[in-house]
Amino acid sequence: MGKFYDGEGTYTLDLQGEACPLPAIALVDALPSLKKGEVLELICDCPQSINSIPYDAKNRGFEILSVEQDGPTIRFIIKHP
C-alpha cells in the first residue's frame, strides 16, 4: 500500500470512529496549518478514506509518505514539502 513510516508526526489527527466524510474534511482544514517540513499523521477507520485522503493531500501539493492499514484502521503520513 505504501512505505512504512517509522518517524514521528509533527501533528496527529485521530479520527477513528468518525463517519465519512469527516476525515477528509478534517484533513482539508488541517493542511493549511502545516509549515514546510512538518508531518501530519492522520488515523481513521473510514473505508473510503483509503482513496480520498491521498487524493486530497496530493491535489493540495502535499506528499504522502506512508499509507498503512491494520484491520479497519488506516494510518496516513502526510508531509508539507
All heavy atoms as a GROMACS GRO file, in nm:
protein
  621
    1MET      N    1   0.082  -0.117   0.000
    1MET     CA    2   0.000   0.000   0.000
    1MET      C    3   0.087   0.124   0.000
    1MET      O    4   0.057   0.223  -0.053
    1MET     CB    5  -0.089  -0.006   0.124
    1MET     CG    6  -0.182   0.110   0.143
    1MET     SD    7  -0.320   0.130   0.032
    1MET     CE    8  -0.386  -0.031   0.015
    2GLY      N    9   0.193   0.126   0.061
    2GLY     CA   10   0.284   0.238   0.066
    2GLY      C   11   0.400   0.198   0.152
    2GLY      O   12   0.404   0.090   0.206
    3LYS      N   13   0.493   0.288   0.166
    3LYS     CA   14   0.609   0.259   0.250
    3LYS      C   15   0.571   0.274   0.397
    3LYS      O   16   0.489   0.357   0.433
    3LYS     CB   17   0.722   0.355   0.217
    3LYS     CG   18   0.776   0.337   0.077
    3LYS     CD   19   0.881   0.438   0.048
    3LYS     CE   20   0.811   0.554  -0.018
    3LYS     NZ   21   0.890   0.665  -0.054
    4PHE      N   22   0.632   0.194   0.481
    4PHE     CA   23   0.612   0.206   0.625
    4PHE      C   24   0.690   0.326   0.674
    4PHE      O   25   0.805   0.345   0.639
    4PHE     CB   26   0.659   0.079   0.695
    4PHE     CG   27   0.646   0.086   0.844
    4PHE    CD1   28   0.521   0.076   0.903
    4PHE    CD2   29   0.756   0.104   0.924
    4PHE    CE1   30   0.508   0.083   1.040
    4PHE    CE2   31   0.744   0.111   1.061
    4PHE     CZ   32   0.619   0.101   1.119
    5TYR      N   33   0.627   0.410   0.753
    5TYR     CA   34   0.690   0.530   0.806
    5TYR      C   35   0.719   0.508   0.953
    5TYR      O   36   0.629   0.484   1.033
    5TYR     CB   37   0.599   0.651   0.787
    5TYR     CG   38   0.656   0.780   0.840
    5TYR    CD1   39   0.757   0.846   0.772
    5TYR    CD2   40   0.611   0.835   0.959
    5TYR    CE1   41   0.811   0.965   0.819
    5TYR    CE2   42   0.664   0.954   1.007
    5TYR     CZ   43   0.763   1.018   0.936
    5TYR     OH   44   0.816   1.136   0.983
    6ASP      N   45   0.845   0.515   0.991
    6ASP     CA   46   0.886   0.486   1.127
    6ASP      C   47   0.917   0.612   1.208
    6ASP      O   48   0.957   0.604   1.321
    6ASP     CB   49   1.009   0.393   1.124
    6ASP     CG   50   1.031   0.323   1.257
    6ASP    OD1   51   0.935   0.314   1.335
    6ASP    OD2   52   1.145   0.281   1.283
    7GLY      N   53   0.896   0.727   1.147
    7GLY     CA   54   0.924   0.852   1.218
    7GLY      C   55   0.803   0.897   1.297
    7GLY      O   56   0.704   0.826   1.310
    8GLU      N   57   0.811   1.016   1.350
    8GLU     CA   58   0.701   1.072   1.427
    8GLU      C   59   0.640   1.188   1.350
    8GLU      O   60   0.708   1.261   1.281
    8GLU     CB   61   0.750   1.121   1.563
    8GLU     CG   62   0.793   1.009   1.655
    8GLU     CD   63   0.816   1.059   1.796
    8GLU    OE1   64   0.764   1.167   1.831
    8GLU    OE2   65   0.885   0.988   1.869
    9GLY      N   66   0.511   1.203   1.367
    9GLY     CA   67   0.442   1.315   1.306
    9GLY      C   68   0.458   1.439   1.391
    9GLY      O   69   0.475   1.432   1.513
   10THR      N   70   0.454   1.554   1.326
   10THR     CA   71   0.452   1.681   1.398
   10THR      C   72   0.318   1.696   1.468
   10THR      O   73   0.309   1.743   1.581
   10THR     CB   74   0.474   1.797   1.299
   10THR    OG1   75   0.592   1.773   1.223
   10THR    CG2   76   0.490   1.930   1.372
   11TYR      N   77   0.213   1.653   1.398
   11TYR     CA   78   0.076   1.659   1.449
   11TYR      C   79   0.007   1.526   1.423
   11TYR      O   80   0.039   1.458   1.325
   11TYR     CB   81  -0.004   1.770   1.380
   11TYR     CG   82   0.058   1.905   1.393
   11TYR    CD1   83   0.130   1.961   1.288
   11TYR    CD2   84   0.046   1.978   1.510
   11TYR    CE1   85   0.188   2.086   1.300
   11TYR    CE2   86   0.104   2.103   1.523
   11TYR     CZ   87   0.175   2.156   1.418
   11TYR     OH   88   0.233   2.278   1.431
   12THR      N   89  -0.091   1.492   1.506
   12THR     CA   90  -0.170   1.371   1.486
   12THR      C   91  -0.318   1.407   1.491
   12THR      O   92  -0.362   1.478   1.582
   12THR     CB   93  -0.141   1.266   1.595
   12THR    OG1   94  -0.004   1.228   1.587
   12THR    CG2   95  -0.227   1.142   1.576
   13LEU      N   96  -0.392   1.359   1.393
   13LEU     CA   97  -0.537   1.367   1.393
   13LEU      C   98  -0.589   1.224   1.406
   13LEU      O   99  -0.574   1.144   1.315
   13LEU     CB  100  -0.589   1.426   1.261
   13LEU     CG  101  -0.591   1.576   1.242
   13LEU    CD1  102  -0.639   1.610   1.101
   13LEU    CD2  103  -0.679   1.642   1.345
   14ASP      N  104  -0.646   1.190   1.520
   14ASP     CA  105  -0.702   1.057   1.540
   14ASP      C  106  -0.852   1.067   1.524
   14ASP      O  107  -0.922   1.119   1.611
   14ASP     CB  108  -0.666   1.004   1.679
   14ASP     CG  109  -0.705   0.858   1.698
   14ASP    OD1  110  -0.788   0.807   1.618
   14ASP    OD2  111  -0.655   0.795   1.791
   15LEU      N  112  -0.900   1.020   1.411
   15LEU     CA  113  -1.042   1.032   1.377
   15LEU      C  114  -1.110   0.896   1.371
   15LEU      O  115  -1.209   0.880   1.299
   15LEU     CB  116  -1.056   1.107   1.244
   15LEU     CG  117  -0.999   1.249   1.246
   15LEU    CD1  118  -0.992   1.307   1.106
   15LEU    CD2  119  -1.080   1.337   1.337
   16GLN      N  120  -1.059   0.800   1.444
   16GLN     CA  121  -1.122   0.668   1.449
   16GLN      C  122  -1.262   0.681   1.506
   16GLN      O  123  -1.284   0.752   1.603
   16GLN     CB  124  -1.039   0.572   1.534
   16GLN     CG  125  -0.903   0.543   1.473
   16GLN     CD  126  -0.822   0.450   1.559
   16GLN    OE1  127  -0.837   0.330   1.551
   16GLN    NE2  128  -0.736   0.509   1.643
   17GLY      N  129  -1.355   0.615   1.441
   17GLY     CA  130  -1.493   0.620   1.485
   17GLY      C  131  -1.575   0.731   1.421
   17GLY      O  132  -1.696   0.734   1.434
   18GLU      N  133  -1.508   0.822   1.351
   18GLU     CA  134  -1.578   0.931   1.283
   18GLU      C  135  -1.624   0.885   1.144
   18GLU      O  136  -1.548   0.824   1.071
   18GLU     CB  137  -1.489   1.054   1.271
   18GLU     CG  138  -1.443   1.111   1.403
   18GLU     CD  139  -1.556   1.169   1.487
   18GLU    OE1  140  -1.665   1.199   1.431
   18GLU    OE2  141  -1.536   1.184   1.608
   19ALA      N  142  -1.746   0.915   1.112
   19ALA     CA  143  -1.804   0.872   0.984
   19ALA      C  144  -1.747   0.954   0.869
   19ALA      O  145  -1.708   1.070   0.885
   19ALA     CB  146  -1.955   0.888   0.988
   20CYS      N  147  -1.742   0.892   0.753
   20CYS     CA  148  -1.705   0.963   0.631
   20CYS      C  149  -1.812   1.066   0.603
   20CYS      O  150  -1.929   1.040   0.631
   20CYS     CB  151  -1.695   0.866   0.514
   20CYS     SG  152  -1.560   0.747   0.530
   21PRO      N  153  -1.781   1.180   0.553
   21PRO     CA  154  -1.653   1.227   0.501
   21PRO      C  155  -1.572   1.310   0.602
   21PRO      O  156  -1.483   1.384   0.560
   21PRO     CB  157  -1.694   1.313   0.383
   21PRO     CG  158  -1.821   1.379   0.430
   21PRO     CD  159  -1.889   1.273   0.515
   22LEU      N  160  -1.600   1.300   0.732
   22LEU     CA  161  -1.532   1.384   0.829
   22LEU      C  162  -1.379   1.375   0.822
   22LEU      O  163  -1.312   1.478   0.828
   22LEU     CB  164  -1.579   1.357   0.971
   22LEU     CG  165  -1.517   1.450   1.075
   22LEU    CD1  166  -1.553   1.594   1.049
   22LEU    CD2  167  -1.557   1.410   1.215
   23PRO      N  168  -1.317   1.256   0.807
   23PRO     CA  169  -1.170   1.254   0.797
   23PRO      C  170  -1.116   1.338   0.681
   23PRO      O  171  -1.017   1.409   0.697
   23PRO     CB  172  -1.138   1.105   0.780
   23PRO     CG  173  -1.250   1.036   0.852
   23PRO     CD  174  -1.372   1.120   0.820
   24ALA      N  175  -1.183   1.333   0.567
   24ALA     CA  176  -1.138   1.412   0.453
   24ALA      C  177  -1.157   1.562   0.478
   24ALA      O  178  -1.071   1.643   0.444
   24ALA     CB  179  -1.212   1.370   0.326
   25ILE      N  180  -1.267   1.598   0.541
   25ILE     CA  181  -1.293   1.739   0.572
   25ILE      C  182  -1.191   1.790   0.673
   25ILE      O  183  -1.136   1.900   0.659
   25ILE     CB  184  -1.437   1.757   0.624
   25ILE    CG1  185  -1.537   1.728   0.512
   25ILE    CG2  186  -1.458   1.898   0.681
   25ILE    CD1  187  -1.681   1.715   0.558
   26ALA      N  188  -1.163   1.710   0.776
   26ALA     CA  189  -1.065   1.749   0.877
   26ALA      C  190  -0.926   1.765   0.815
   26ALA      O  191  -0.851   1.856   0.851
   26ALA     CB  192  -1.062   1.646   0.989
   27LEU      N  193  -0.892   1.677   0.721
   27LEU     CA  194  -0.763   1.688   0.653
   27LEU      C  195  -0.753   1.819   0.577
   27LEU      O  196  -0.653   1.892   0.591
   27LEU     CB  197  -0.743   1.570   0.557
   27LEU     CG  198  -0.620   1.582   0.467
   27LEU    CD1  199  -0.494   1.556   0.548
   27LEU    CD2  200  -0.630   1.490   0.349
   28VAL      N  201  -0.854   1.849   0.498
   28VAL     CA  202  -0.853   1.972   0.419
   28VAL      C  203  -0.843   2.095   0.509
   28VAL      O  204  -0.775   2.192   0.476
   28VAL     CB  205  -0.978   1.977   0.327
   28VAL    CG1  206  -0.993   2.113   0.262
   28VAL    CG2  207  -0.968   1.868   0.221
   29ASP      N  208  -0.907   2.090   0.626
   29ASP     CA  209  -0.899   2.200   0.721
   29ASP      C  210  -0.761   2.211   0.786
   29ASP      O  211  -0.714   2.321   0.815
   29ASP     CB  212  -1.005   2.185   0.831
   29ASP     CG  213  -1.145   2.212   0.783
   29ASP    OD1  214  -1.162   2.270   0.673
   29ASP    OD2  215  -1.240   2.177   0.856
   30ALA      N  216  -0.696   2.097   0.809
   30ALA     CA  217  -0.567   2.095   0.881
   30ALA      C  218  -0.447   2.127   0.792
   30ALA      O  219  -0.350   2.186   0.840
   30ALA     CB  220  -0.545   1.959   0.945
   31LEU      N  221  -0.452   2.091   0.665
   31LEU     CA  222  -0.334   2.106   0.579
   31LEU      C  223  -0.279   2.249   0.573
   31LEU      O  224  -0.157   2.266   0.579
   31LEU     CB  225  -0.364   2.054   0.438
   31LEU     CG  226  -0.377   1.903   0.425
   31LEU    CD1  227  -0.410   1.865   0.280
   31LEU    CD2  228  -0.252   1.830   0.472
   32PRO      N  229  -0.361   2.353   0.564
   32PRO     CA  230  -0.305   2.488   0.556
   32PRO      C  231  -0.226   2.528   0.681
   32PRO      O  232  -0.144   2.620   0.675
   32PRO     CB  233  -0.428   2.578   0.538
   32PRO     CG  234  -0.533   2.490   0.481
   32PRO     CD  235  -0.506   2.354   0.541
   33SER      N  236  -0.248   2.460   0.792
   33SER     CA  237  -0.177   2.492   0.917
   33SER      C  238  -0.035   2.437   0.920
   33SER      O  239   0.046   2.481   1.001
   33SER     CB  240  -0.253   2.436   1.036
   33SER     OG  241  -0.382   2.491   1.040
   34LEU      N  242  -0.007   2.339   0.834
   34LEU     CA  243   0.126   2.278   0.834
   34LEU      C  244   0.228   2.372   0.773
   34LEU      O  245   0.204   2.431   0.668
   34LEU     CB  246   0.126   2.147   0.754
   34LEU     CG  247   0.049   2.029   0.813
   34LEU    CD1  248   0.058   1.910   0.718
   34LEU    CD2  249   0.100   1.991   0.949
   35LYS      N  250   0.341   2.381   0.838
   35LYS     CA  251   0.452   2.458   0.785
   35LYS      C  252   0.543   2.365   0.704
   35LYS      O  253   0.538   2.243   0.721
   35LYS     CB  254   0.531   2.522   0.900
   35LYS     CG  255   0.451   2.625   0.976
   35LYS     CD  256   0.532   2.681   1.091
   35LYS     CE  257   0.455   2.786   1.167
   35LYS     NZ  258   0.342   2.736   1.244
   36LYS      N  259   0.625   2.423   0.621
   36LYS     CA  260   0.716   2.346   0.537
   36LYS      C  261   0.796   2.246   0.622
   36LYS      O  262   0.854   2.284   0.724
   36LYS     CB  263   0.810   2.440   0.463
   36LYS     CG  264   0.890   2.374   0.356
   36LYS     CD  265   0.964   2.476   0.273
   36LYS     CE  266   1.031   2.403   0.159
   36LYS     NZ  267   1.053   2.486   0.045
   37GLY      N  268   0.795   2.120   0.581
   37GLY     CA  269   0.869   2.016   0.650
   37GLY      C  270   0.793   1.946   0.762
   37GLY      O  271   0.837   1.842   0.811
   38GLU      N  272   0.678   2.000   0.802
   38GLU     CA  273   0.601   1.936   0.909
   38GLU      C  274   0.525   1.815   0.856
   38GLU      O  275   0.491   1.807   0.738
   38GLU     CB  276   0.505   2.036   0.974
   38GLU     CG  277   0.576   2.141   1.055
   38GLU     CD  278   0.483   2.233   1.130
   38GLU    OE1  279   0.372   2.262   1.080
   38GLU    OE2  280   0.524   2.278   1.238
   39VAL      N  281   0.500   1.722   0.947
   39VAL     CA  282   0.438   1.595   0.912
   39VAL      C  283   0.308   1.578   0.990
   39VAL      O  284   0.304   1.598   1.111
   39VAL     CB  285   0.534   1.477   0.942
   39VAL    CG1  286   0.466   1.343   0.917
   39VAL    CG2  287   0.659   1.489   0.855
   40LEU      N  288   0.203   1.539   0.920
   40LEU     CA  289   0.074   1.512   0.981
   40LEU      C  290   0.048   1.362   0.976
   40LEU      O  291   0.058   1.300   0.870
   40LEU     CB  292  -0.037   1.586   0.906
   40LEU     CG  293  -0.181   1.555   0.949
   40LEU    CD1  294  -0.206   1.605   1.091
   40LEU    CD2  295  -0.280   1.615   0.852
   41GLU      N  296   0.015   1.305   1.091
   41GLU     CA  297  -0.030   1.166   1.099
   41GLU      C  298  -0.181   1.171   1.115
   41GLU      O  299  -0.233   1.231   1.209
   41GLU     CB  300   0.034   1.098   1.220
   41GLU     CG  301  -0.020   0.959   1.246
   41GLU     CD  302   0.033   0.899   1.375
   41GLU    OE1  303   0.042   0.972   1.477
   41GLU    OE2  304   0.063   0.779   1.375
   42LEU      N  305  -0.252   1.108   1.023
   42LEU     CA  306  -0.398   1.101   1.029
   42LEU      C  307  -0.436   0.954   1.045
   42LEU      O  308  -0.393   0.870   0.966
   42LEU     CB  309  -0.461   1.160   0.904
   42LEU     CG  310  -0.613   1.175   0.908
   42LEU    CD1  311  -0.656   1.300   0.833
   42LEU    CD2  312  -0.684   1.055   0.852
   43ILE      N  313  -0.514   0.925   1.147
   43ILE     CA  314  -0.558   0.788   1.175
   43ILE      C  315  -0.710   0.785   1.168
   43ILE      O  316  -0.777   0.867   1.231
   43ILE     CB  317  -0.511   0.742   1.314
   43ILE    CG1  318  -0.360   0.754   1.325
   43ILE    CG2  319  -0.557   0.599   1.341
   43ILE    CD1  320  -0.307   0.741   1.466
   44CYS      N  321  -0.764   0.693   1.090
   44CYS     CA  322  -0.909   0.682   1.082
   44CYS      C  323  -0.947   0.539   1.044
   44CYS      O  324  -0.861   0.456   1.014
   44CYS     CB  325  -0.965   0.782   0.981
   44CYS     SG  326  -0.922   0.750   0.810
   45ASP      N  327  -1.076   0.513   1.049
   45ASP     CA  328  -1.124   0.380   1.010
   45ASP      C  329  -1.238   0.389   0.909
   45ASP      O  330  -1.316   0.298   0.894
   45ASP     CB  331  -1.166   0.299   1.133
   45ASP     CG  332  -1.262   0.372   1.224
   45ASP    OD1  333  -1.313   0.478   1.185
   45ASP    OD2  334  -1.286   0.323   1.336
   46CYS      N  335  -1.242   0.500   0.839
   46CYS     CA  336  -1.340   0.521   0.732
   46CYS      C  337  -1.287   0.452   0.605
   46CYS      O  338  -1.182   0.491   0.554
   46CYS     CB  339  -1.358   0.670   0.708
   46CYS     SG  340  -1.447   0.710   0.558
   47PRO      N  341  -1.355   0.349   0.556
   47PRO     CA  342  -1.301   0.274   0.441
   47PRO      C  343  -1.279   0.359   0.315
   47PRO      O  344  -1.187   0.333   0.238
   47PRO     CB  345  -1.404   0.164   0.415
   47PRO     CG  346  -1.515   0.185   0.509
   47PRO     CD  347  -1.481   0.296   0.604
   48GLN      N  348  -1.361   0.460   0.294
   48GLN     CA  349  -1.347   0.543   0.174
   48GLN      C  350  -1.222   0.631   0.178
   48GLN      O  351  -1.174   0.677   0.075
   48GLN     CB  352  -1.471   0.630   0.157
   48GLN     CG  353  -1.595   0.549   0.132
   48GLN     CD  354  -1.722   0.626   0.164
   48GLN    OE1  355  -1.720   0.717   0.248
   48GLN    NE2  356  -1.832   0.588   0.101
   49SER      N  357  -1.168   0.652   0.297
   49SER     CA  358  -1.052   0.741   0.310
   49SER      C  359  -0.926   0.684   0.246
   49SER      O  360  -0.834   0.759   0.215
   49SER     CB  361  -1.027   0.774   0.457
   49SER     OG  362  -0.984   0.660   0.526
   50ILE      N  363  -0.921   0.554   0.225
   50ILE     CA  364  -0.803   0.492   0.163
   50ILE      C  365  -0.775   0.556   0.027
   50ILE      O  366  -0.660   0.566  -0.015
   50ILE     CB  367  -0.819   0.339   0.152
   50ILE    CG1  368  -0.686   0.272   0.124
   50ILE    CG2  369  -0.921   0.300   0.048
   50ILE    CD1  370  -0.598   0.254   0.243
   51ASN      N  371  -0.879   0.605  -0.038
   51ASN     CA  372  -0.863   0.673  -0.167
   51ASN      C  373  -0.871   0.824  -0.154
   51ASN      O  374  -0.795   0.897  -0.217
   51ASN     CB  375  -0.970   0.625  -0.266
   51ASN     CG  376  -0.955   0.480  -0.299
   51ASN    OD1  377  -0.846   0.431  -0.326
   51ASN    ND2  378  -1.066   0.406  -0.295
   52SER      N  379  -0.963   0.873  -0.071
   52SER     CA  380  -0.989   1.017  -0.066
   52SER      C  381  -0.878   1.096   0.003
   52SER      O  382  -0.844   1.207  -0.042
   52SER     CB  383  -1.123   1.047   0.001
   52SER     OG  384  -1.123   1.005   0.136
   53ILE      N  385  -0.820   1.043   0.109
   53ILE     CA  386  -0.717   1.118   0.182
   53ILE      C  387  -0.593   1.142   0.095
   53ILE      O  388  -0.549   1.257   0.081
   53ILE     CB  389  -0.681   1.049   0.315
   53ILE    CG1  390  -0.802   1.043   0.408
   53ILE    CG2  391  -0.560   1.113   0.381
   53ILE    CD1  392  -0.853   1.174   0.460
   54PRO      N  393  -0.534   1.038   0.034
   54PRO     CA  394  -0.418   1.064  -0.053
   54PRO      C  395  -0.452   1.157  -0.170
   54PRO      O  396  -0.373   1.245  -0.205
   54PRO     CB  397  -0.378   0.925  -0.103
   54PRO     CG  398  -0.429   0.831   0.000
   54PRO     CD  399  -0.558   0.894   0.050
   55TYR      N  400  -0.569   1.140  -0.227
   55TYR     CA  401  -0.612   1.224  -0.339
   55TYR      C  402  -0.618   1.371  -0.297
   55TYR      O  403  -0.563   1.459  -0.365
   55TYR     CB  404  -0.747   1.174  -0.390
   55TYR     CG  405  -0.805   1.256  -0.503
   55TYR    CD1  406  -0.766   1.232  -0.635
   55TYR    CD2  407  -0.898   1.356  -0.479
   55TYR    CE1  408  -0.817   1.307  -0.739
   55TYR    CE2  409  -0.951   1.431  -0.582
   55TYR     CZ  410  -0.910   1.406  -0.712
   55TYR     OH  411  -0.961   1.482  -0.814
   56ASP      N  412  -0.686   1.396  -0.186
   56ASP     CA  413  -0.700   1.535  -0.139
   56ASP      C  414  -0.565   1.596  -0.104
   56ASP      O  415  -0.539   1.712  -0.136
   56ASP     CB  416  -0.793   1.542  -0.017
   56ASP     CG  417  -0.938   1.516  -0.053
   56ASP    OD1  418  -0.976   1.534  -0.171
   56ASP    OD2  419  -1.015   1.478   0.038
   57ALA      N  420  -0.480   1.521  -0.038
   57ALA     CA  421  -0.349   1.574   0.003
   57ALA      C  422  -0.262   1.605  -0.120
   57ALA      O  423  -0.202   1.712  -0.128
   57ALA     CB  424  -0.279   1.475   0.095
   58LYS      N  425  -0.254   1.511  -0.213
   58LYS     CA  426  -0.172   1.532  -0.333
   58LYS      C  427  -0.223   1.650  -0.415
   58LYS      O  428  -0.143   1.728  -0.468
   58LYS     CB  429  -0.170   1.405  -0.419
   58LYS     CG  430  -0.085   1.296  -0.361
   58LYS     CD  431  -0.088   1.171  -0.449
   58LYS     CE  432  -0.015   1.057  -0.386
   58LYS     NZ  433  -0.025   0.933  -0.466
   59ASN      N  434  -0.354   1.663  -0.426
   59ASN     CA  435  -0.412   1.774  -0.504
   59ASN      C  436  -0.383   1.909  -0.442
   59ASN      O  437  -0.395   2.012  -0.510
   59ASN     CB  438  -0.562   1.755  -0.522
   59ASN     CG  439  -0.594   1.662  -0.637
   59ASN    OD1  440  -0.509   1.630  -0.718
   59ASN    ND2  441  -0.718   1.618  -0.642
   60ARG      N  442  -0.346   1.911  -0.316
   60ARG     CA  443  -0.312   2.036  -0.248
   60ARG      C  444  -0.162   2.054  -0.234
   60ARG      O  445  -0.115   2.141  -0.162
   60ARG     CB  446  -0.383   2.042  -0.113
   60ARG     CG  447  -0.532   2.067  -0.131
   60ARG     CD  448  -0.612   2.036  -0.008
   60ARG     NE  449  -0.752   2.075  -0.028
   60ARG     CZ  450  -0.840   2.003  -0.096
   60ARG    NH1  451  -0.806   1.889  -0.152
   60ARG    NH2  452  -0.965   2.046  -0.109
   61GLY      N  453  -0.084   1.969  -0.303
   61GLY     CA  454   0.061   1.984  -0.307
   61GLY      C  455   0.137   1.918  -0.194
   61GLY      O  456   0.256   1.945  -0.176
   62PHE      N  457   0.072   1.831  -0.117
   62PHE     CA  458   0.138   1.764  -0.006
   62PHE      C  459   0.187   1.626  -0.049
   62PHE      O  460   0.138   1.569  -0.146
   62PHE     CB  461   0.043   1.753   0.114
   62PHE     CG  462   0.017   1.887   0.178
   62PHE    CD1  463  -0.074   1.976   0.121
   62PHE    CD2  464   0.084   1.926   0.291
   62PHE    CE1  465  -0.098   2.100   0.177
   62PHE    CE2  466   0.063   2.050   0.348
   62PHE     CZ  467  -0.029   2.137   0.291
   63GLU      N  468   0.283   1.574   0.025
   63GLU     CA  469   0.347   1.447  -0.009
   63GLU      C  470   0.294   1.338   0.085
   63GLU      O  471   0.292   1.356   0.207
   63GLU     CB  472   0.498   1.462   0.009
   63GLU     CG  473   0.577   1.339  -0.022
   63GLU     CD  474   0.726   1.358   0.002
   63GLU    OE1  475   0.769   1.472   0.033
   63GLU    OE2  476   0.798   1.259  -0.009
   64ILE      N  477   0.255   1.226   0.027
   64ILE     CA  478   0.212   1.110   0.106
   64ILE      C  479   0.336   1.026   0.133
   64ILE      O  480   0.394   0.969   0.041
   64ILE     CB  481   0.107   1.025   0.030
   64ILE    CG1  482  -0.013   1.109  -0.012
   64ILE    CG2  483   0.065   0.905   0.115
   64ILE    CD1  484  -0.089   1.171   0.100
   65LEU      N  485   0.378   1.022   0.259
   65LEU     CA  486   0.496   0.943   0.295
   65LEU      C  487   0.461   0.796   0.318
   65LEU      O  488   0.543   0.708   0.294
   65LEU     CB  489   0.562   0.999   0.421
   65LEU     CG  490   0.615   1.141   0.413
   65LEU    CD1  491   0.678   1.180   0.546
   65LEU    CD2  492   0.715   1.156   0.300
   66SER      N  493   0.340   0.771   0.366
   66SER     CA  494   0.303   0.635   0.401
   66SER      C  495   0.152   0.622   0.413
   66SER      O  496   0.084   0.714   0.458
   66SER     CB  497   0.369   0.597   0.535
   66SER     OG  498   0.330   0.470   0.577
   67VAL      N  499   0.102   0.505   0.373
   67VAL     CA  500  -0.036   0.465   0.399
   67VAL      C  501  -0.028   0.322   0.452
   67VAL      O  502   0.024   0.233   0.384
   67VAL     CB  503  -0.123   0.470   0.272
   67VAL    CG1  504  -0.264   0.421   0.302
   67VAL    CG2  505  -0.125   0.608   0.212
   68GLU      N  506  -0.072   0.303   0.574
   68GLU     CA  507  -0.065   0.171   0.638
   68GLU      C  508  -0.204   0.132   0.686
   68GLU      O  509  -0.274   0.214   0.743
   68GLU     CB  510   0.029   0.175   0.758
   68GLU     CG  511   0.169   0.224   0.724
   68GLU     CD  512   0.244   0.271   0.846
   68GLU    OE1  513   0.212   0.226   0.958
   68GLU    OE2  514   0.333   0.355   0.831
   69GLN      N  515  -0.241   0.007   0.662
   69GLN     CA  516  -0.370  -0.040   0.709
   69GLN      C  517  -0.351  -0.160   0.800
   69GLN      O  518  -0.276  -0.253   0.768
   69GLN     CB  519  -0.461  -0.076   0.592
   69GLN     CG  520  -0.601  -0.111   0.637
   69GLN     CD  521  -0.702  -0.110   0.524
   69GLN    OE1  522  -0.666  -0.097   0.407
   69GLN    NE2  523  -0.828  -0.124   0.558
   70ASP      N  524  -0.417  -0.157   0.915
   70ASP     CA  525  -0.414  -0.267   1.011
   70ASP      C  526  -0.559  -0.295   1.048
   70ASP      O  527  -0.618  -0.223   1.130
   70ASP     CB  528  -0.332  -0.228   1.134
   70ASP     CG  529  -0.321  -0.342   1.235
   70ASP    OD1  530  -0.357  -0.456   1.200
   70ASP    OD2  531  -0.277  -0.316   1.348
   71GLY      N  532  -0.618  -0.395   0.984
   71GLY     CA  533  -0.761  -0.419   1.001
   71GLY      C  534  -0.837  -0.300   0.946
   71GLY      O  535  -0.805  -0.250   0.838
   72PRO      N  536  -0.933  -0.248   1.021
   72PRO     CA  537  -1.009  -0.133   0.970
   72PRO      C  538  -0.937   0.000   0.988
   72PRO      O  539  -0.977   0.101   0.932
   72PRO     CB  540  -1.137  -0.136   1.054
   72PRO     CG  541  -1.095  -0.200   1.183
   72PRO     CD  542  -0.988  -0.301   1.145
   73THR      N  543  -0.830   0.001   1.065
   73THR     CA  544  -0.759   0.126   1.094
   73THR      C  545  -0.659   0.160   0.984
   73THR      O  546  -0.578   0.076   0.945
   73THR     CB  547  -0.686   0.117   1.230
   73THR    OG1  548  -0.783   0.085   1.330
   73THR    CG2  549  -0.617   0.247   1.265
   74ILE      N  550  -0.665   0.283   0.937
   74ILE     CA  551  -0.574   0.330   0.832
   74ILE      C  552  -0.495   0.447   0.888
   74ILE      O  553  -0.550   0.538   0.949
   74ILE     CB  554  -0.653   0.375   0.706
   74ILE    CG1  555  -0.750   0.266   0.664
   74ILE    CG2  556  -0.556   0.410   0.593
   74ILE    CD1  557  -0.854   0.313   0.562
   75ARG      N  558  -0.364   0.444   0.865
   75ARG     CA  559  -0.274   0.549   0.913
   75ARG      C  560  -0.209   0.615   0.792
   75ARG      O  561  -0.143   0.548   0.711
   75ARG     CB  562  -0.167   0.489   1.002
   75ARG     CG  563  -0.065   0.587   1.054
   75ARG     CD  564   0.036   0.514   1.145
   75ARG     NE  565   0.134   0.604   1.201
   75ARG     CZ  566   0.265   0.590   1.185
   75ARG    NH1  567   0.314   0.488   1.115
   75ARG    NH2  568   0.347   0.675   1.238
   76PHE      N  569  -0.228   0.744   0.779
   76PHE     CA  570  -0.170   0.823   0.670
   76PHE      C  571  -0.062   0.914   0.728
   76PHE      O  572  -0.084   0.977   0.830
   76PHE     CB  573  -0.277   0.911   0.603
   76PHE     CG  574  -0.393   0.835   0.548
   76PHE    CD1  575  -0.506   0.813   0.626
   76PHE    CD2  576  -0.391   0.788   0.419
   76PHE    CE1  577  -0.615   0.743   0.575
   76PHE    CE2  578  -0.498   0.718   0.366
   76PHE     CZ  579  -0.611   0.695   0.445
   77ILE      N  580   0.050   0.921   0.660
   77ILE     CA  581   0.157   1.014   0.698
   77ILE      C  582   0.173   1.111   0.580
   77ILE      O  583   0.206   1.070   0.469
   77ILE     CB  584   0.290   0.941   0.726
   77ILE    CG1  585   0.270   0.833   0.832
   77ILE    CG2  586   0.397   1.042   0.766
   77ILE    CD1  587   0.229   0.885   0.969
   78ILE      N  588   0.149   1.238   0.609
   78ILE     CA  589   0.144   1.341   0.505
   78ILE      C  590   0.241   1.451   0.542
   78ILE      O  591   0.242   1.500   0.656
   78ILE     CB  592   0.001   1.396   0.495
   78ILE    CG1  593  -0.096   1.281   0.462
   78ILE    CG2  594  -0.007   1.508   0.390
   78ILE    CD1  595  -0.239   1.311   0.493
   79LYS      N  596   0.323   1.493   0.446
   79LYS     CA  597   0.426   1.593   0.471
   79LYS      C  598   0.405   1.716   0.384
   79LYS      O  599   0.373   1.706   0.266
   79LYS     CB  600   0.564   1.534   0.442
   79LYS     CG  601   0.678   1.631   0.469
   79LYS     CD  602   0.812   1.565   0.444
   79LYS     CE  603   0.926   1.660   0.473
   79LYS     NZ  604   1.056   1.598   0.444
   80HIS      N  605   0.429   1.830   0.445
   80HIS     CA  606   0.432   1.955   0.370
   80HIS      C  607   0.572   1.965   0.310
   80HIS      O  608   0.669   1.971   0.382
   80HIS     CB  609   0.406   2.075   0.461
   80HIS     CG  610   0.386   2.204   0.387
   80HIS    ND1  611   0.478   2.255   0.298
   80HIS    CD2  612   0.284   2.291   0.388
   80HIS    CE1  613   0.434   2.367   0.249
   80HIS    NE2  614   0.315   2.392   0.301
   81PRO      N  615   0.582   1.961   0.177
   81PRO     CA  616   0.716   1.961   0.114
   81PRO      C  617   0.791   2.093   0.132
   81PRO      O  618   0.735   2.192   0.163
   81PRO     CB  619   0.684   1.937  -0.033
   81PRO     CG  620   0.542   1.970  -0.051
   81PRO     CD  621   0.476   1.960   0.083
   0.00000   0.00000   0.00000
